Amino acid sequence: MRPLVVAAALAFALFAACSGIEGATGGTESSLSGASLYAARCVACHGPTLAEGEFAPPLQGTAFRNKWSLETSTALSHYIATRMPPDARGSLSTSEVANLTAFIRQHNASPSTAGPPPPAPDRRNSSTADRFSATKAITDPFGAYTPVADADIRATAPGDWLTWRRTADAQGFSPLRQIETSNVGQLKLAWAWTLPSGTNEATPLVHDGVLFVRASGDIVQAIDGATGDLLWQYKRELPEGTAPNRAKSIALFGDRLFLATSDLHIVALDAKTGVVAWDVPIAGLDKSHDVHGGPLIANGKVIVGTGGQKPGGNVIVALDAVSGKEVWRFSTTDPNGNSWNGLPPERRSGGAVWTPGSYDPALSLVYFGPSATYDTAPLRDHNAGTSNDALYTNNTIALDVDTGKLVWNFSHLPNDQWDLDWAFERQIIDLKSDNQTSRVVVTAGKMAILDVLDARTGAYRYSIDTGLQDLVTAIDPKTGFKTIDRRRAPGDGTSKPICPSAIGGRNWYPSAINPATTILYEALNESCMDLTPVAPGARGLLSTGVTMVPRPRPSSDGLYGRLDAIDLSSRRTSWTVRRRAPISAGVLATAGGLVFAGFLDRQFIAFDDRSGHMLWQARLGDAPVASPVSYTAHCTQYIAVLSGAGGLAAGVLAKFTPEIASPDRPATMLWVFAIADPSSTSARCTR
């Protein structure tokens, strides 16, 4: 899945060069505004010419004109206003909707009736932090708040949630057991909070009963975890023309909270007040980059990976958490290697890091998963004397936490021509085999194949294929090398059916592992795609000359959302839950024998982790997004989850279930559940 927001200037230049529309050379004011909006918000999905795109249908031609009454544009305007863009539905202003509609009509040879573009907003020159009174708090919410130490990162308190997956090993597991299978049916809404509108995939963090959440528009809020009272808010004033990203996490360390911003800075905030401690730009980046993953804390460093399509690739950067000074950086497109088919370093693209990394303090290693390249055409025909594996795309890379030097790497899918990334979390766990315990890294790509590697050396252990793909025909049991059905490779001018789609299978929604049982709970969606050739000279998906058309699996029974429980020790699937609604959020596992997952039909569900039986469900105001968390405040265990407009995956798969309605103008909400009378349980109080 590619980030929806691309640099407006670059996209508009490409649009103008390809289409030759009047607006690109000085048309009416409203048409020019519409073209600019299209370039900034729409081109990544619908393509630069409106005739082809990676993830969306054409916006021109006879079929399009017949579907939409362009002479009046009422239906089209309503659809744009309520459904576009799919990851931020309802975010466009009335003027923006009018200008986009006028632009599309003009491109379809209809006269434009759009009014003038809206005035530029009045922006302040500095970011702000506001402190609020928690009038309903039992005690001062920050009274028991302590700095987050290295020891907390190494051994996180049971009631805390310190990283996007709670712990540095990315297991997504809570050891709390106050809420368990016998009483989960008593879960009730404790409080809810409306966040600023806009797309959001950020997982809340919790320390000492204080909850921190990132909202759309680079807003961070601190909230009393027991009462839902707002404690402080930080709002970053972004430069004109900078679209807010949807980073998946923030980070806590010492007495600070760390935020990767949409304008490519790392900001350290005082965790008790929201006041800026330091603000540092990530050197060497421009508007073609993004920071969708979020920061990782490891050995006193703030480590973040970048994304973006610009030639020259992406980087992983480590900053000192105290000073903000850069300590090291690592290029994800191997500028010194010969694995790019002779392509010079400045032309290598991709290697985007759009998931936070993980950290093993015992090995002093951090693990990341760079995505595929955005320009596969130079890799298609293998040149003698070089490799076309395109390191370090679709690799697991293990870096020394202090120096950033590569310790080992493993290539999961070299030379990816299908956009089937291996760019998700790397989970670290101890596995027992033949009376020996081994430290391993577990990860899966969009094909929903799990690869298990030695955490120290990267040596291949084994794979588990969940059965959703038909591209890999064999996996070498010693090396893990995957044999690909090359008849499915795009580029020969014919349509290629592939399972899963480039949406997944597996996508960014993270899995959870119960370390006691070594069972992994994986969020999956059942989908396939047809890779259909585009017009001659058009780029298409990853420069392959094809566009992706999602479709159900062959002989689909209409059930698309799937939750698998996979025993990593026996390498077998313990149970599978399948639902019509696609999965729309990550997975939470708890020591109370529960697995929580969210679906596009707005259902937030608790399953029995041994059987997969549904034990509890709540219907939210919109689809759950991000990942649920569990924490304690004042001796009570809570379950929290965000709902609203999330990423592209669930939005694209929504076409499979047209009867599942979503709000026209979604509000991002934080929902927090607890048992009404926790004193009735035998659980002891943990912070």
C-alpha positions in Angstrom: 0.0 0.0 0.0 1.4 3.3 -1.0 0.9 6.6 1.0 -2.0 8.5 -0.5 -0.5 11.9 -0.2 2.4 12.8 -2.6 4.2 16.1 -3.0 1.8 18.4 -4.8 4.4 20.2 -6.8 6.0 17.1 -8.2 2.6 15.4 -8.9 1.2 18.5 -10.6 4.3 18.8 -12.8 3.9 15.2 -13.8 0.2 15.7 -14.3 0.8 18.7 -16.6 3.4 17.0 -18.6 1.2 13.9 -19.2 -2.2 15.5 -19.8 -1.7 18.9 -21.4 -4.9 20.3 -19.8 -5.7 23.9 -19.9 -5.5 24.3 -16.2 -1.8 23.3 -16.3 -1.0 26.2 -18.6 -3.1 29.0 -17.2 -6.7 28.0 -17.3 -9.5 29.5 -15.1 -8.7 30.1 -11.5 -11.2 27.4 -10.3 -9.8 24.8 -12.7 -6.2 25.5 -11.6 -7.2 25.1 -8.0 -9.0 21.8 -8.8 -5.9 20.6 -10.7 -3.7 21.4 -7.8 -6.0 19.7 -5.4 -6.1 16.6 -7.6 -2.3 16.5 -7.7 -2.1 16.8 -4.0 -4.9 14.5 -2.9 -6.0 12.2 -5.8 -3.2 11.4 -8.2 -1.6 8.6 -6.2 -4.7 6.5 -6.6 -6.3 7.7 -9.9 -3.1 8.4 -11.8 -1.7 11.5 -13.4 -3.9 11.4 -16.5 -7.2 10.5 -14.8 -7.2 7.4 -17.1 -5.2 5.0 -15.0 -4.0 4.6 -11.4 -2.7 2.1 -8.9 -5.8 1.7 -6.7 -8.7 3.4 -8.3 -10.8 3.5 -11.5 -10.5 6.1 -14.3 -12.1 9.5 -13.9 -12.6 10.1 -17.6 -14.1 8.3 -20.6 -17.6 7.2 -21.8 -18.2 4.8 -19.0 -17.4 7.4 -16.4 -19.5 10.1 -18.1 -22.4 7.7 -18.3 -22.2 6.8 -14.6 -22.1 10.4 -13.4 -24.4 13.2 -14.5 -21.7 15.6 -15.4 -24.0 18.2 -16.8 -25.2 18.9 -13.3 -22.5 17.2 -11.3 -24.7 16.9 -8.2 -24.2 13.2 -7.7 -20.4 13.4 -8.3 -20.0 16.4 -6.0 -21.9 14.6 -3.2 -19.7 11.5 -3.7 -16.5 13.5 -3.5 -17.7 15.4 -0.5 -18.7 12.3 1.5 -16.4 9.6 0.3 -13.1 11.1 -0.9 -10.3 10.7 -0.3 -10.9 7.2 1.1 -8.5 7.6 4.0 -9.9 11.0 5.1 -13.6 10.9 4.1 -15.4 14.3 4.5 -12.2 16.2 5.0 -12.6 18.4 1.8 -14.1 21.8 2.2 -17.1 22.9 0.1 -14.9 25.0 -2.1 -12.4 22.2 -2.6 -15.3 19.8 -3.6 -16.5 22.4 -6.1 -13.1 22.9 -7.6 -12.4 19.2 -7.9 -15.7 18.6 -9.5 -15.1 21.5 -12.0 -11.7 20.1 -12.8 -13.1 16.6 -13.5 -15.8 18.0 -15.6 -13.3 20.1 -17.6 -11.2 17.0 -18.3 -14.4 15.3 -19.5 -15.1 18.2 -21.9 -17.8 19.7 -19.8 -17.9 23.4 -19.0 -16.8 24.3 -15.5 -19.1 26.1 -13.2 -16.9 26.0 -10.1 -16.4 29.2 -8.1 -13.2 30.7 -7.1 -10.8 28.8 -4.9 -11.1 29.2 -1.1 -8.8 31.8 0.5 -5.6 30.6 2.1 -6.0 29.9 5.8 -4.5 32.2 8.3 -1.7 30.3 9.9 0.3 31.2 12.9 4.1 31.0 12.8 4.6 28.7 15.8 3.2 25.5 17.3 1.2 25.6 20.5 0.8 23.6 23.7 -2.3 24.2 25.9 -2.7 22.9 29.5 -6.2 22.0 30.8 -7.6 21.3 34.3 -8.7 17.7 35.0 -11.6 18.7 37.2 -12.9 15.2 37.5 -9.6 13.4 38.3 -9.5 11.5 41.6 -5.9 12.7 42.1 -3.5 14.8 40.0 -3.1 12.6 36.9 0.6 13.5 36.7 1.2 13.1 40.5 2.4 9.6 40.1 4.0 10.1 36.7 7.6 9.0 36.5 10.2 9.4 33.7 10.4 6.4 31.4 13.8 4.7 31.9 15.8 2.3 29.9 14.7 -0.4 32.4 11.0 0.4 31.5 11.8 -0.1 27.8 13.5 -3.5 28.6 10.8 -4.7 31.0 7.6 -2.7 30.6 5.2 -2.4 33.6 2.1 -4.6 33.1 -0.3 -1.6 33.1 1.7 0.5 30.7 1.7 0.6 26.9 5.0 2.3 26.0 5.3 1.6 22.2 2.8 1.1 19.4 3.0 -2.7 20.3 3.4 -2.1 24.0 6.9 -3.5 24.2 10.0 -3.1 22.2 9.7 -6.7 20.9 6.5 -5.7 19.1 4.5 -8.6 20.5 1.2 -6.6 21.0 0.5 -8.6 24.2 -0.8 -7.3 27.5 0.0 -9.3 30.7 -3.1 -7.8 32.4 -5.8 -10.4 33.4 -8.4 -8.4 35.4 -10.5 -8.7 32.2 -10.7 -12.3 31.2 -12.9 -14.8 29.5 -15.3 -15.3 32.4 -16.1 -11.6 32.8 -15.4 -9.9 29.4 -19.1 -9.9 28.8 -19.4 -7.3 31.5 -17.3 -4.8 29.6 -19.0 -1.4 29.3 -18.0 2.0 27.9 -16.1 3.8 30.6 -15.5 7.0 28.6 -15.1 8.3 25.0 -13.3 11.2 23.5 -13.7 12.9 20.1 -10.3 13.6 18.4 -9.7 16.2 15.7 -11.2 14.9 12.4 -9.0 13.3 9.8 -7.4 10.1 8.9 -5.7 8.4 11.9 -3.8 5.1 12.4 -1.9 6.1 15.6 -1.9 3.7 18.5 -2.4 5.4 21.9 0.4 5.1 24.5 0.0 4.9 28.3 2.3 5.5 31.2 1.4 5.7 34.9 -2.3 6.1 34.0 -1.8 8.9 31.5 -2.9 8.2 27.9 -1.2 10.0 25.0 -2.7 10.0 21.5 -1.7 11.5 18.2 -4.5 13.1 16.2 -4.7 14.2 12.6 -3.0 17.4 11.8 0.0 16.7 14.0 -1.9 17.2 17.2 -0.9 15.3 20.4 -3.2 15.1 23.4 -2.6 13.9 27.0 -5.7 12.4 28.6 -6.4 11.1 32.1 -6.7 7.4 31.5 -9.3 6.9 34.2 -11.7 9.8 33.5 -11.1 10.8 29.9 -10.3 14.4 30.9 -8.0 16.3 28.5 -4.8 17.3 30.3 -2.9 19.2 27.6 -2.8 19.5 23.8 0.0 20.2 21.4 -0.8 21.4 17.9 1.9 21.9 15.3 1.3 24.6 12.7 2.4 23.0 9.4 3.9 25.0 6.6 1.5 26.0 3.8 0.9 23.2 1.4 2.0 20.4 3.8 -0.6 17.7 4.1 -0.9 15.9 7.5 0.4 12.4 7.5 -1.1 9.4 9.3 1.9 8.2 11.4 1.2 5.1 13.3 2.9 5.9 16.6 4.5 8.4 19.0 7.1 7.4 21.6 7.9 8.0 25.3 11.3 8.2 27.0 12.6 10.0 30.0 10.2 12.9 30.7 9.5 13.5 27.0 7.2 12.4 24.3 8.5 12.2 20.7 6.6 13.0 17.6 7.6 12.6 13.9 5.9 15.4 12.1 4.3 15.8 8.7 6.9 18.4 7.8 9.7 16.0 8.5 10.8 17.0 11.9 11.3 15.1 15.1 9.9 17.0 18.1 10.4 16.3 21.8 7.6 17.5 24.1 7.6 17.7 27.8 5.3 14.7 28.7 3.7 16.6 31.6 3.0 19.9 29.8 3.2 19.4 26.0 5.8 22.2 25.8 8.5 21.7 23.1 11.9 20.6 24.5 13.6 20.4 21.1 12.6 20.5 17.4 15.0 19.0 14.8 14.4 18.6 11.0 15.5 15.3 9.5 18.3 16.4 7.3 18.4 15.7 3.6 14.6 15.2 3.1 12.1 17.1 1.1 8.4 17.1 0.5 8.5 13.9 -1.5 9.3 12.1 1.8 7.1 11.2 4.7 7.3 9.6 8.2 4.3 7.3 8.3 5.8 4.7 10.7 6.7 6.7 13.8 9.6 6.7 16.2 11.2 3.8 18.1 13.1 4.3 21.4 16.2 2.2 21.8 19.2 2.7 24.1 18.6 6.4 24.5 18.0 7.1 20.9 14.9 8.1 18.9 15.0 6.0 15.7 12.6 6.7 12.8 12.4 5.5 9.2 11.3 7.6 6.2 9.1 6.9 3.2 8.6 8.4 -0.2 9.0 7.7 -3.9 11.8 10.1 -4.7 14.9 8.5 -6.5 17.7 8.2 -4.0 15.6 6.1 -1.6 14.9 6.4 2.1 16.8 6.4 5.3 16.6 5.2 8.9 17.8 8.0 11.3 18.8 7.8 15.0 18.8 11.0 17.1 20.0 11.4 20.7 16.9 11.5 22.9 18.3 14.2 25.1 19.8 16.7 22.6 18.1 15.8 19.3 21.5 15.5 17.6 21.8 12.9 14.8 23.8 9.9 15.9 23.7 7.7 12.7 21.7 7.1 9.5 21.3 4.1 7.3 20.2 4.1 3.6 17.6 1.5 2.8 18.5 1.3 -0.9 22.0 0.0 -0.5 23.9 2.9 -2.1 27.3 1.0 -1.9 26.0 -2.3 -3.2 25.6 -3.9 -6.6 22.1 -5.3 -6.2 20.2 -2.8 -8.4 20.9 -4.2 -11.8 23.5 -1.5 -12.5 21.2 1.3 -11.5 23.2 4.2 -10.0 22.3 5.1 -6.3 20.7 8.4 -7.2 18.1 6.5 -9.3 17.2 3.8 -6.8 13.8 4.4 -5.1 11.6 3.0 -2.4 12.8 1.1 0.6 10.2 3.0 2.5 9.8 2.4 6.2 6.2 2.8 7.0 6.1 0.7 10.2 7.9 1.4 13.4 10.9 -0.8 14.1 11.5 -3.2 17.0 14.4 -3.6 19.4 16.2 -6.4 21.3 18.2 -4.9 24.2 19.9 -8.2 24.9 21.4 -8.3 21.3 21.7 -4.5 20.9 19.9 -4.8 17.6 17.0 -2.8 16.0 14.9 -4.5 13.3 13.2 -2.7 10.3 11.4 -3.8 7.2 11.9 -1.5 4.1 9.2 -1.8 1.5 9.5 -2.6 -2.2 10.9 -0.1 -4.8 8.5 2.2 -6.6 10.3 1.8 -10.0 10.5 -1.9 -10.9 11.1 -1.4 -14.7 14.9 -1.2 -14.4 15.0 -4.5 -12.4 12.9 -6.5 -14.9 15.7 -7.7 -17.3 18.7 -9.0 -15.5 22.0 -7.5 -16.6 25.1 -9.6 -16.5 27.6 -8.9 -13.8 25.1 -7.5 -11.3 22.2 -8.6 -9.1 18.6 -7.3 -9.5 17.5 -8.2 -5.9 17.3 -4.5 -5.0 18.5 -4.6 -1.5 17.3 -3.7 1.1 13.7 -3.7 -0.3 11.5 -6.4 1.2 14.3 -7.3 3.6 14.5 -7.7 7.3 17.5 -5.6 8.3 19.1 -5.8 11.8 21.2 -2.7 12.7 23.6 -2.1 15.6 21.6 0.2 17.9 24.7 2.3 18.7 26.3 2.7 15.2 23.5 2.0 12.7 25.8 -0.5 10.9 24.1 -3.5 9.2 24.6 -6.7 11.2 22.5 -8.9 9.0 19.8 -8.9 6.4 17.4 -11.4 5.0 15.6 -11.0 1.6 12.0 -12.1 1.8 10.9 -11.3 -1.8 13.6 -9.8 -4.0 12.8 -7.9 -7.1 9.1 -7.4 -6.2 7.1 -6.6 -9.3 3.7 -7.0 -7.6 3.8 -4.5 -4.8 3.6 -7.4 -2.3 5.7 -5.7 0.4 7.3 -7.2 3.5 7.1 -3.9 5.4 5.4 -4.7 8.6 6.3 -5.3 12.3 9.2 -7.6 13.2 8.1 -9.5 16.3 10.8 -11.0 18.6 10.0 -14.0 20.7 11.8 -17.0 22.4 10.7 -20.4 20.9 11.5 -23.8 22.3 12.5 -26.6 19.9 14.2 -29.9 20.7 14.6 -28.8 24.3 16.4 -25.6 23.2 15.2 -22.0 23.4 16.0 -19.8 20.4 15.5 -16.1 20.0 13.7 -15.5 16.7 12.2 -12.7 14.6 8.8 -13.3 13.0 7.3 -11.3 10.2 4.9 -11.6 7.3 4.4 -9.8 4.0 1.3 -9.1 2.1 1.2 -12.7 0.8 0.5 -13.7 4.4 3.6 -16.0 4.5 5.3 -15.9 7.9 9.1 -16.1 7.8 10.9 -17.0 11.1 14.6 -16.0 11.4 17.3 -16.3 14.0 17.3 -12.9 15.8 21.1 -12.9 16.3 22.3 -14.0 12.9 19.3 -13.7 10.5 19.6 -17.4 9.7 16.5 -18.8 8.1 14.4 -21.2 10.3 11.1 -21.8 8.6 8.0 -20.4 6.9 4.3 -20.8 7.4 2.0 -20.2 4.4 -1.5 -19.3 5.5 -2.9 -20.2 2.1 -4.0 -16.8 0.7 -1.4 -16.6 -2.1 -0.8 -18.3 -5.4 2.4 -16.6 -6.5 5.0 -18.6 -4.6 5.2 -22.2 -5.8 7.9 -23.4 -3.4 10.0 -22.3 -0.4 13.5 -23.8 0.1 13.5 -25.4 3.6 17.1 -24.5 4.2 17.5 -21.0 2.8 13.9 -19.7 2.6 14.3 -18.8 -1.0 10.9 -18.5 -2.6 10.3 -19.8 -6.1 8.0 -17.5 -8.0 5.6 -18.4 -10.8 7.2 -16.1 -13.4 4.3 -16.5 -15.7 2.6 -14.1 -13.3 5.2 -11.4 -13.7 3.7 -8.2 -15.2 5.1 -6.5 -18.3 4.3 -8.7 -21.3 1.0 -6.8 -22.2 -1.4 -9.4 -20.8 -3.6 -9.5 -17.7 -2.3 -11.4 -14.7 -4.5 -12.8 -12.0 -2.7 -12.8 -8.6 -3.7 -13.7 -5.0 -3.6 -11.8 -2.8 -4.1 -8.2 -4.0 -1.5 -5.5 -3.4 -3.8 -4.5 -0.5 -3.2 -7.9 1.1 -3.6 -10.6 2.4 -1.7 -9.1 5.2 -1.3 -5.4 5.5 -0.1 -3.0 8.1 -2.6 -4.1 10.8 -0.2 -5.6 13.3 -0.4 -9.1 14.7 -0.2 -10.1 18.4 1.8 -12.9 20.0 1.0 -14.6 23.4 4.6 -15.4 24.6 3.4 -18.0 27.0 1.6 -20.1 24.3 3.7 -18.9 21.4 0.5 -18.4 19.4 0.4 -15.6 16.9 -2.9 -13.9 16.1 -2.8 -12.4 12.6 -5.2 -9.9 11.0 -5.9 -10.9 7.3 -8.2 -10.0 4.5 -9.1 -12.4 1.7 -8.7 -10.6 -1.7 -7.1 -11.1 -5.1 -6.3 -8.8 -8.0 -6.1 -8.6 -11.8 -3.0 -6.8 -13.0 -4.4 -5.2 -16.2 -2.3 -3.5 -18.8 -2.6 0.3 -19.0 -2.4 2.5 -22.1 0.9 2.4 -24.0 3.4 4.6 -22.2 1.5 4.8 -19.0 3.3 4.0 -15.8 0.7 2.0 -13.8 1.5 0.1 -10.6 5.2 0.4 -9.7 6.1 1.4 -13.3 5.1 -2.1 -14.4 2.6 -1.0 -17.1 -0.3 -2.6 -15.3 -3.0 -1.3 -12.9 -4.4 -3.2 -9.9 -8.0 -4.2 -10.0 -9.0 -5.8 -6.7 -11.4 -8.7 -6.8 -12.6 -11.5 -4.4 -10.8 -14.8 -4.4 -12.0 -17.4 -6.9 -15.1 -19.2 -5.5 -15.3 -16.7 -2.7 -18.1 -17.2 -0.2 -18.4 -13.5 0.5 -16.4 -13.6 3.7 -13.4 -11.3 3.6 -12.2 -10.5 7.1 -10.1 -13.2 8.7 -8.3 -13.7 12.0 -5.9 -16.6 12.2 -4.4 -18.2 15.4 -1.1 -19.7 14.4 1.0 -21.9 16.7 4.6 -20.9 16.1 5.9 -24.0 17.8 3.8 -26.6 16.0 3.6 -24.4 12.8 -0.1 -25.1 12.5 -3.2 -22.9 12.5 -5.1 -23.5 15.8 -8.3 -21.7 14.6 -9.6 -19.3 12.1 -12.4 -16.8 12.3 -13.9 -15.5 9.0 -16.4 -12.6 8.7 -18.0 -10.7 5.9 -16.6 -7.4 7.0 -12.9 -6.9 6.2 -10.5 -6.4 9.2 -9.8 -2.7 9.7 -7.5 -2.6 12.8 -4.6 -4.4 14.5 -4.9 -7.2 17.0 -4.5 -7.2 20.9 -3.9 -10.4 22.9 -4.1 -10.4 26.7 -3.1 -12.8 29.5 -6.8 -12.9 30.3 -7.2 -15.4 27.4 -8.6 -12.7 25.0 -7.9 -11.5 21.5 -9.4 -8.2 20.4 -9.9 -7.3 16.8 -11.9 -4.6 14.8 -13.8 -4.9 11.5 -15.1 -2.5 8.8 -18.7 -3.0 10.0 -17.8 -1.0 13.1 -17.7 -4.1 15.3 -15.0 -4.3 18.0 -14.9 -7.9 19.2 -13.2 -10.0 21.9 -12.5 -13.6 21.0 -11.5 -16.6 23.2 -7.8 -17.0 22.4 -8.0 -20.9 22.7 -11.1 -21.4 20.4 -11.8 -18.2 18.5 -15.3 -18.1 20.0 -16.7 -14.6 20.2 -17.2 -13.6 23.8 -18.1 -9.9 23.5 -18.7 -7.2 20.9 -19.4 -3.5 20.8 -20.6 -1.5 17.7 -18.6 1.8 17.5 -19.5 5.0 15.6 -17.2 4.0 12.8 -14.8 1.3 11.9 -12.0 0.6 14.5 -8.6 1.8 13.2 -5.1 1.6 14.5 -4.6 -1.0 17.2 -6.4 -1.6 20.5 -4.4 -1.3 23.7 -4.9 -2.3 27.3 -3.7 -0.4 30.4 -4.4 0.3 34.1 -5.3 3.5 35.8 -6.3 3.6 39.5 -6.1 -0.2 39.7 -8.7 -0.7 36.9 -7.9 -2.4 33.6 -9.1 -0.6 30.4 -9.3 -1.6 26.8 -9.0 1.4 24.3 -9.4 1.6 20.6 -9.7 4.4 17.9 -12.4 4.5 15.3 -12.8 6.7 12.3 -11.1 7.1 8.9 -8.0 4.9 8.7 -5.8 3.8 5.9 -6.4 2.7 2.3 -6.6 -1.0 2.7 -10.0 -1.3 4.4 -11.4 1.5 2.2 -10.4 -0.3 -1.0 -11.9 -3.6 0.2 -15.1 -1.8 1.2 -16.2 -2.2 -2.5 -16.6 -5.9 -1.8 -19.3 -5.2 0.9 -21.4 -2.3 -0.5 -24.1 -3.0 2.1 -21.8 -2.0 5.0 -22.4 1.7 5.4 -19.9 4.2 6.9 -20.5 7.7 8.1 -20.4 10.3 5.4 -18.4 12.6 7.6 -16.6 10.4 10.1 -15.4 11.6 13.5 -12.3 10.1 15.0 -13.2 8.7 18.4 -11.3 7.2 21.2 -13.4 4.5 22.9 -12.4 3.2 26.4 -14.0 0.1 28.0 -13.8 -1.3 31.5 -15.7 -3.7 33.7 -18.3 -1.7 35.7 -17.2 -3.2 39.1 -13.6 -4.3 38.8 -13.5 -4.9 42.6 -15.5 -8.0 42.0 -12.4 -9.6 40.4 -9.5 -11.2 42.2 -6.9 -9.2 40.2 -4.4 -7.2 42.3 -3.7 -3.6 41.5 -0.8 -3.0 39.0 0.1 0.4 37.7 
